[in-house]
Amino acid sequence: MIRRTTILSATVALAASFALAGCSFSTDSSESSGSSVTSDDGKPKLEVSGAFMPQPVMDMAGGFLTIKNDGSTADKLTSVTSSLSDDVTIHETKNQKMLEVKSFDIPANGELKLSRGGNHIMFMGLKTKPKQGEKVGIELHFEKSATIKVDLPVEAPNHNPQQH
């Protein structure tokens, strides 16, 4: 119960910091890490773009990116790992509340957007606080596809690609 209260408090604090940083939904994917996994017909074909992390202001951070699936088969993002934190989760935002989820669907011939003010990656209990200009390595794990390694460029705390 104490851990849930701590996570809830931290989540509320992160939501407040996002709001103070001018968060909003982002659909821009022009900044790209260029990571991709190719596959044969009938399988997911995933490509990651628009990846970034706002510079953390506390001991937690959010991560954002778009995963495009040009394959004819759907997939799921099941988890994210990083040396930055031992507690990396994925969250959906519904009715202005963040809820941890077990996976996100990546539709065939579609995409999954993790954006400011929306669904996102959550890093709790950061081991270090990365600074603007640095990169944070993550690994995206999927139900069907191989793991994809991505570097999240650390941007200004109020960075929002939709505003640029």
C-alpha positions in Angstrom: 0.0 0.0 0.0 2.9 2.4 0.8 4.5 1.7 -2.6 1.2 2.5 -4.4 0.8 5.7 -2.4 4.4 6.6 -3.3 3.9 5.8 -7.0 0.6 7.8 -7.0 2.3 10.7 -5.3 5.2 10.6 -7.8 2.8 10.3 -10.7 0.8 13.3 -9.6 4.1 15.2 -9.2 5.2 14.2 -12.7 1.9 15.2 -14.1 2.2 18.6 -12.4 5.7 19.0 -13.8 4.5 18.2 -17.3 1.7 20.7 -16.9 4.2 23.4 -15.7 6.5 22.6 -18.6 3.8 23.3 -21.1 2.9 19.8 -22.0 0.4 18.9 -24.7 -0.3 16.1 -27.1 2.3 15.8 -29.7 1.9 14.3 -33.1 5.3 15.4 -34.5 7.8 12.6 -35.3 10.3 14.6 -37.2 13.1 14.0 -34.7 14.2 10.4 -35.4 16.6 8.0 -33.8 16.4 6.0 -37.0 16.0 2.7 -35.2 14.1 0.1 -37.0 13.5 -3.6 -37.3 12.7 -5.1 -40.7 10.8 -8.3 -41.2 9.3 -10.6 -43.8 5.8 -10.1 -45.2 3.1 -11.1 -42.7 5.1 -9.9 -39.7 5.4 -6.6 -37.9 7.8 -4.1 -39.4 8.6 -1.5 -36.7 10.4 1.8 -37.0 11.0 4.3 -34.1 11.1 8.1 -34.6 10.7 11.3 -32.7 12.3 9.9 -29.6 13.2 12.3 -26.7 13.2 12.8 -22.9 12.7 16.2 -21.3 15.6 17.0 -18.9 14.3 15.6 -15.5 13.6 18.2 -12.8 13.1 15.5 -10.1 14.1 11.9 -9.7 11.7 10.8 -12.4 11.3 11.4 -16.1 9.1 10.8 -19.1 10.0 9.3 -22.4 8.3 10.0 -25.7 8.5 8.4 -29.2 6.5 7.1 -32.1 6.6 3.4 -33.3 5.4 3.0 -36.8 4.4 -0.5 -38.0 4.5 -0.9 -41.8 3.9 -4.6 -41.5 0.6 -6.5 -42.1 0.6 -7.9 -38.5 -0.1 -6.0 -35.3 2.3 -6.1 -32.4 2.4 -4.9 -28.8 5.0 -2.9 -26.8 5.2 -5.0 -23.6 8.0 -3.2 -21.7 10.9 -0.8 -21.7 14.2 -1.2 -19.9 17.0 1.3 -19.3 20.2 1.5 -17.2 18.9 4.9 -16.1 16.3 3.3 -13.8 15.3 -0.1 -12.4 11.7 1.1 -12.4 10.6 1.9 -16.0 6.9 1.5 -16.8 4.5 2.4 -19.6 1.5 4.6 -18.8 -1.7 5.6 -20.6 -3.5 8.9 -19.9 -7.2 8.8 -19.6 -9.4 11.6 -18.2 -6.2 13.5 -17.2 -5.0 10.5 -15.1 -1.9 8.4 -15.7 -2.4 4.6 -15.3 0.3 2.0 -15.6 -0.5 -0.6 -18.4 1.0 -4.0 -19.3 1.2 -3.2 -23.0 0.4 -0.9 -25.9 -1.1 -2.1 -29.2 0.8 -1.3 -32.3 -1.7 -1.9 -35.1 -0.8 -3.4 -38.5 0.0 -0.6 -41.0 -0.4 1.9 -38.1 1.5 3.5 -35.3 1.8 4.0 -31.5 2.5 7.5 -30.4 3.9 8.2 -26.9 3.6 11.9 -26.5 3.6 14.7 -23.9 0.2 14.9 -22.2 -0.7 11.4 -23.5 0.6 7.9 -23.3 4.3 7.7 -22.3 7.2 5.9 -20.8 7.8 6.6 -17.1 11.2 6.4 -15.4 11.0 6.4 -11.6 13.9 6.6 -9.1 16.5 7.8 -11.6 20.1 6.7 -10.9 21.4 9.9 -12.4 19.7 13.0 -13.8 20.7 13.3 -17.5 21.3 16.8 -18.8 20.1 18.5 -22.0 22.3 17.3 -24.9 23.0 13.9 -23.4 21.3 10.7 -24.6 19.6 8.0 -22.6 19.7 4.4 -23.9 16.5 2.3 -23.7 15.4 -1.0 -25.0 11.8 -1.5 -26.3 10.4 -5.0 -25.8 7.6 -6.4 -28.0 5.3 -9.4 -28.0 6.4 -10.5 -31.5 9.3 -8.4 -32.7 12.9 -8.3 -31.6 14.0 -5.8 -29.0 14.8 -2.4 -30.4 17.5 -0.2 -28.8 16.8 3.5 -29.0 18.8 6.6 -27.7 16.5 9.3 -26.3 18.1 12.7 -26.8 17.6 14.7 -23.6 15.9 18.0 -24.4 15.0 21.1 -22.4 12.5 20.4 -19.6 9.7 22.3 -21.6 10.6 20.8 -25.0 7.5 20.1 -27.0 8.0 19.1 -30.7 4.4 20.2 -31.5 5.3 23.8 -30.7 8.2 23.9 -33.2 
